[in-house]
C-alpha cells in the first residue's frame, strides 16, 4: 500500500532525495546538482511516498515568505508514474501550506519552447493539478533551459 508521510529526519531526507533523483536521469542531472539538492532538502518541509517501507517519491517545499511556498523538487520513480502518487504528494504540500497560512504554491519547470518529452509530462502534471503558467524566464537557469514559472492559489 502506498503511503505519504512527512519526513523530519535530515539524514532520511538526504537518503530519499539521492535514491529517487539518481534514478530519474531524464529529469535530474548532473550528479553534483543532485548532491547539492539532497543537502538543501534537509532544511525544507519534506514529504515522501512509500511502497511498504521503500521510498518511491518525494517532494521538498521551499518557503519563500509568509504567503508563498515552492515545489522546490518533486520526483516519483518511473514505475509509479500515473498512479496518483504525485497528486498525493501535492495534496500533502497543500495541506501543509494551508495549515501554516500560506496561500500560494509555485513551481518551476522547463518551458514548452524546448521539445523534451519527459517535461511535457511534467507540465501536464502541474496543469492537471491546478497550476497555471505565469511567466517564462529565459535565462533563469540558462538560455538552453528556459524556466516556466507556475502557481496555484490555495485560498486564504
Order of alpha helices (4+ residues) and beta strands (2+ residues): beta-alpha-alpha-beta-beta-beta-alpha-beta-alpha-beta-beta
